């Protein structure tokens, strides 16, 4: 869309003039986000210092405006000004214990900031999440911390409200996030099962968001490194619930010769369903079936379940940092913080007692 401008000596003025032409012509629509400084500097073959001068000149001409944390947008600056509402929101997809722990640690932080924290569970409903985001925008919420639904990508991308993602992020959306190193955590978990002699290792969970996909990819990575075939009937994907863990187990255990000797679950909630099914069908853990999970919540402690710990305190500290950046920075390209995971081994994972053939 843009042509390279090599004019000297007032190069930033030439760049500013060319950008203003696209704004006046409507090619850069009112309210639309400006490309990042890095992209514009590359397009105009100039340094970011020169580009920044051009953008500041456009701001002085009221052609563009800055929104804290979100970047620059086309139009009048007064359309971007937000009065502090002292309201903040958390959006969770479900009522997982992990999310409750996040909330319980963040509430004092927002309280200290003088902000009332509003907590919402969407049940993975795209419609509900869209309505919530529209309401937060209308009521001028100071910040939203969300586990985003990928189906809401467009409204997150277009929104001008300070937002921080956690547990999952949306690619190509200029919003920073805090995530666990899910892929490596899952890889270490499955490698642990492999080291115990297991080869028929099942995966029960979901892949509808980034964290689920990364945990599934970690499972694949470990099997591929061990030169083991991926067995489709051992992969059950739908939702991260206890009920799904029970149902997936009932499907996999219909045929005695096709049963797994170990199961890796996407979270502790699914694992609780797996263990309930095992106990109710006289399947001994870990003698007949090893179970390993992700999250290391209270469920894992209560069930003596081997699980990947997400280092909750580090996640919460990173979320706080990103929230603070929302109020301090006038412009920020999205950058994610990845928190390392660690494996906690308990009695639910043991040596494979069956002679497997692959």
MONORDA-V120470 format. One record per backbone hydrogen bond with DSSP energy under -1.0 kcal/mol. CO is the residue of the C=O (numbers start at 1). NH is the residue of the N-H. Records with the same first field share a line. If there is no record, write none. Layout:
CO = NH + NH
This chain:
9 = 11
10 = 14
11 = 15
12 = 16
13 = 17
14 = 18
15 = 19
16 = 20
17 = 21
18 = 22
19 = 23
20 = 24
21 = 25
22 = 27 + 28
29 = 32
32 = 74
36 = 40
37 = 41
38 = 42
39 = 43
40 = 44
41 = 46
47 = 51
48 = 52
49 = 53
50 = 54
51 = 55
52 = 56
53 = 57
54 = 58
55 = 59
56 = 60
57 = 61
58 = 63
59 = 62
63 = 75
65 = 73
67 = 71
71 = 67
72 = 34
73 = 65
74 = 31
76 = 79
77 = 80
86 = 116
87 = 142
88 = 118
89 = 145
90 = 120
91 = 147
92 = 122
96 = 100
97 = 101
98 = 102
99 = 103
100 = 104
101 = 105
102 = 106
103 = 107
106 = 110
107 = 111
108 = 112
109 = 113
110 = 115
111 = 114
116 = 88
118 = 90
120 = 92
122 = 125
125 = 129
126 = 130
127 = 131
128 = 132
129 = 133
130 = 134
131 = 135
132 = 136
133 = 137
134 = 138
135 = 139
136 = 141
137 = 140
143 = 89
144 = 164
145 = 91
146 = 166
149 = 152
150 = 153
152 = 156
153 = 157
154 = 158
155 = 159
162 = 144
164 = 146
165 = 178
170 = 173
173 = 175
176 = 165
177 = 337
178 = 167
179 = 339
180 = 182
181 = 185
182 = 186
183 = 187
184 = 188
185 = 189
186 = 190
187 = 191
188 = 192
189 = 193
190 = 194
191 = 195
193 = 198
194 = 197
196 = 352
199 = 201
200 = 261 + 262
202 = 264
203 = 236
204 = 266
205 = 238
209 = 213
210 = 214
211 = 215
212 = 216
213 = 217
214 = 218
215 = 219
216 = 220
217 = 221
218 = 222
219 = 223
220 = 224
221 = 225
222 = 226
223 = 228
224 = 227
231 = 234
232 = 235
234 = 203
236 = 205
239 = 241
241 = 245
242 = 246
243 = 247
244 = 248
245 = 249
246 = 250
247 = 251
248 = 252
249 = 253
255 = 258
261 = 290
262 = 202
263 = 292
264 = 204
267 = 271
268 = 272
269 = 273
270 = 274
271 = 275
272 = 276
273 = 277
274 = 278
275 = 279
276 = 280
277 = 281
278 = 283
279 = 282
284 = 288 + 289
290 = 263
292 = 265
293 = 308
294 = 268
297 = 301
298 = 302
299 = 303
300 = 305
304 = 348
306 = 293
307 = 344
308 = 295
309 = 342
311 = 315
312 = 316
313 = 317
314 = 318
315 = 319
316 = 320
317 = 321
318 = 322
319 = 323
320 = 324
321 = 325
322 = 326
324 = 328
325 = 329
329 = 69
337 = 179
339 = 181
342 = 309
344 = 307
346 = 349
348 = 291
354 = 356
